[in-house]
Amino acid sequence: MKKAPYKSPRYFPALSLLGAFLVTTFSQSAFAVDTLPAFKALDVFELEWASDPQISPDGRQVAYRRMGFDIMKDKRRGNLWLVGTDSKTHRKLTAFEGNESSPQWSPDGQRIAYVRKAGKEGAELYVHWLASGRSARITRVEGSPSHLRWSPSGTHIAFAMTAKSAPPVLVKRPSAPEGAKWADKPRVTDRLYHERDGSGYVDPGFSHVYVVPAEGGTPRQVSEGDFHHRKPEWRSDGRALTVTGNRSENWQYDFRNSEVYTIDLASGDIEPMTTASGPDDSPLPSPNGQWVAWLSFTDKRQAYQVTRLKIAEPDGSNARALLVNLDRSVDAIQWAADAAGIYYKYDDRGRTKIGYVTIDDRSEIVADNLGGTSIGRPYGGGSFSVSAKGDIAYTYTRPEFPADVAIATPNGPRQITHLNSDLLDHRALGETRELWWQSQVDGRDIQGWITLPPHFDPAKKYPLLVENHGGPISNYGERFSPEMQLYAAAGYVVFFPNARGSTGYGEEFGNLLYHNYPGEDFNDVMDGVDAVMAQGFVDPEQLFVTGGSAGGIMTAWIIGKSDRFRAAAVIKPVMNWYSKTLNADNWFYYFETRIPGTPWTHPNDYLRFSPISLVGNVTTPTLVMVGLDDLRTPPSQAKQLYHALKYRKVPTVLVELPGASHFIAKRPSQLIDKIDNILAWFERFQDNEPMSEESSAP
């Protein structure tokens, strides 16, 4: 294909303003010549990462799920491993080869409950005895147990599981003649939420809470009614459970609301502990029985709201918020064994941290750089656990490696696994650097990162690849990303910004997209491009842009407003909010909060925030990609862009991934397909290899 000529920009901020940018000063010291090969596509199959680390009560061992990819089955896999906190022992928990998850230590530290799934069999609850090294299956259920929790005495295990309900039937079909092969019966749906991206149609049913003897037996359902009950936690006396749910008769339409309930195990009575409008989630009784902590916010129906940590007495009285000065969402909590305080997780400026707050609201940071479990792009995530002595085990990551198990110490992380040293110690990875700049819209500080090509030479000029994150209420950060490394290995400086609307910068910053999306987040990205170019090692005539989901929206928006980029790759986008919000699996979440009103009350707003409204301006050669099983941003959205560009004779291709849901990176081969197709498209419109300063001079 003939290479497209570079076009002068319609959008080009005055270079004289660059001096006002708050840009991190980069070291220009020479890098040692490294002969190691760069990270390559097939290396993705060799990656491993830790998830769900659960430290033993005595703090001496950590059970965790060791994740990886099966190259023969093209799937993710996970088995449970046990590692000593002194790093001297590290072994597989069982001999089982399949999928194991959700490890939970018994209170005495002698047993581990977990979930095992083998082949086509359903998931079941197992218990492993450390002394004998043997496991036993203790349930035979039709659903999939989740959120396992031991009773304080260690005699029972509570869990949540979906109990199926009979589907609605409008009419009884007449009987077919013997031997006849009729079509399957019609599927009738009467629920607001009836399909889920990644799994398809959701069978009718409700999540309920069960209790089973720890030595095996019949699980007893302890919640009741046509309502969902999730996340059971034991009260310290073992006589009751706290759960989260919504038992309102209008629960389907009141979907943003949930309450904390207490289930009395003797009587079966279910009593609400909270009543506020908004989500009340993740209830956790204190070890001394005096408090219940939970996560909550009062719903103001806006684009983003900070989730707060609250505590109250078990009957809901004397409720109050902790961390009142923390303008960040709290994602997970765990009580200290002495009930004097609570450990919590939160995102802050592209890094995930663990803090500790006392009952009288004094807080401190105890660990940093949690995450590394999002194998694809550098999103947040990860988890932690705390021993009875206060030892903290967590998933630790840096841009150079995905999640390993680490123990928090006053001097920083003590890493006790090195799951990828056999691979990544023998690869030249791109260095990741932090970058700050000022928005020309309102002067606020914006953060992003660049990953440099391996063997980077600051005297050369490199093409720039902009990668916009999804969400958009989410964030990129200082975490390992095979996708960023593959882009960098192909010779690009990779720029990934956290434009306004990103999380980890406070409620006001995240809510700037309220009834304004896309909006000035576009300007933040373009200002960031100029901040990267000001570093001096980017060829201004070789700019490329991509992003998936909300990042696909931003990419489509960018090429509708600017022709600065030689080529674009728009991945799983929303092109038309009018059709998206009535067609996706989560269709009802967008009304009023992301865009004013509904499509039929505010059609003009739904159109003006849709990238399809700008498609007549697009001249940038554009690859469009989507998974054919994507229910979040359905293939029809991607086709609208492809068909419009094809009609207008703009260079374009449509790449459809069979069997892929919105989470394209779920299967490693499709993660590779995604990156390889983007790079192949961009290569068509590149000029040359990186130039030296001398050869690029006018």
ABEGO torsion letter per residue (X at the ends): XBBBBBBBBABBBBAAAAAABBBBBBBABBBBBBABBBBBAAAAAABBBBBGBBBBAAGABBBBBBBBBBAAAGBBBBBBBBBBAAGABBBBABABBEBBBGBBBBAAGABBBBBBBBEABBBBBBBBBAAAGBBBBABBBABBBBGBBBBAAGABBBBBBBBBBBBBBABBBBBBBBGBBBBBBBBBBABABABBBGAEBBBBEBBBBBBBBAAEEBBBBABBEBBBBBGBBBBAAGABBBBBBBABAAAAAAAABBBBBBBBAAAGBBBBABABBEBBBGBBBBAAGABBBBBBBBBAGBABBBBBBBBBBAAGBGBBBBGAABBBBBABBBBBAAGABBBBBBBBGGBBBBBBBBAAGBBBBABBGBEGABBGBBBBEEBBBBBAAGBBBBBBBBAABBBBBBBBBAAEBBBABBAAAAAAAABBBBBBBBBBBBBAAAGBBBBBBBBBBBGBBAABBBBBBBBBBBOABBBBBBBBBAAAAAAAAAGBBBBBBBBBGBBGAEAAAAAAABGBOBBAAAAAAAAAAAAAAAAGABBAABBBBBEBEAAAAAAAAAAAABAABABBBBBGBBABAAAAAAABAAAAAABGAABBEBAAABAAAAAAABAAAAAAABABBBBBBBBAABAABBAAAAAAAAAAAAAAGBBBBBBBBBGBBABAAABAAAAAAAAAAAAAAAAAABABBBBBAAAABX
